Amino acid sequence: FPPTSTAPSLALHPTMANTAGTSDETQDLVQLEAAITSGDVEAAARLARKLAQRQAHIQAEVDSDAAAVTLRRQLQARLIGKGYPPAKVVQAMRRGDDQTFAQACAWLDASGGRASGGYSGSGAS
């Protein structure tokens, strides 16, 4: 997903067992937080793996409501980007919070809101 300007609230902190973290660890935490909020999955995975190898203990706090809104906006933008009509995308989004990209595409295709070229089902964008 592309980075969003309305990133959900996320805070990463070393736990009590790890309060004397190194400056490298602190820098990695800051970078991990930025990668997660911007949607950079590759950087987030790389940084999380690096912290895990150091056996860093981290506590994360996420504003789940803000995260849900952001994910829904990203899904909506992705569907519109695939060529589905915006009005049909809004209808698909009203169907529920637990739908995946593939489920939304299947519903749009079945309801006649077909994208130009349709959805291939591969999930790639």
N, C-alpha and C positions, 0 to 999 in steps of 0.2 A: 504494500500500500504506500501511496505517496505520503510524505510528511504533512502534518496538518498544523494550522496555526492555532487550533483549539485543542491542544494536547491535554489528555487527562492529567489530573494532579497525581504525581507519583513522588514518593520520598523514599530513598534507600539510606539505611543507617547501619553502622556496625553494631552488633549486639554487645551485651555486657562482657561476654567472653572475649571480645575482640576490640575493645575500646581503644587500645593502643595500636591501632592499625598504622601501617607505614604510609608515607606520603604517596607512594605508588598505588597502594590499595585505595586510598582516598580518591586519587585521580581516576582510577578505574571505576569506582563507584559513581563518580560524577559523570563519566563518559557512558557508563551503563544506563544510568537514569536518562541521559539525553538520547541515547540510541533507542530505548524503549518508548519514550514519549514521542519520538519522531517517526517511529515505525520501521526503523532500520534493523530488520531481523538478523541479518548477517553479523553486523557489529555487536548487537546485543548478545547473540550466541557466543561470539568469540570472547567478549569481555566476561560473560558469565562463566565460561569454561576456564578462563584465566584465573578468576577469583576462586573457583571451586578447586583448582589445582593448588592454590595457596591455602585451602581449607578455611577460607574467610567465612565468618558467620554474619549473615546480613538479615536485617528485618526490613520488609517492604510494606509501605502503606499506599494504597491505591484508592482514589475516589472512583468507585465502581459505577456510579451514575454518569459521571463525566466520560468514563471509558466507554460505556455502552452507547452514549450519544455519538461519540467520535467514531466508533466502529460502524454504527448505523449510517452515518454520513458517508463514510468511506465506501460501504457496500452500495449505497445509493449512487454515488459518483461513478463507481466501477460499472454498475449496470447501465447507467446512462452512457458511459463511455463505450460500452459494447453495442450501442445503437438502439437500446430499448427506449420507447417513448417515455418522457418524464412522467406523464400522468399515470401510465401503467406501472411505472416503477414505484410511485407513491402508493398505488393500490397494493402492490406486492409487499411493500414495507409495512403496511397496516395489518398484514396477515399474522404477524407475531414477531417476537424478539429472537427466537431460536432458529432462524433459518440461515442456511449457508448460501454462498454464492450459487452453487449448483441447484439448490432447492428453489431459490428465487428465479433462476433462469428457467427451470422446468415449469414453474407456475406461469411465468410470463409467456413461454412458448405455448402452453396448453390453453391460455386465456386469449390467445390471438394478439398478444403484445410482442410479436416476434421482432427480434433485432435484425438489422440488415445482415444477412449471412447466417443468422441463428447462432446458437451456442453449441460448441463442439463437445462440451462435457469434459474437457481436459483440465479445466480450472486454471489454465495459464492465461495471463493477460498480455 
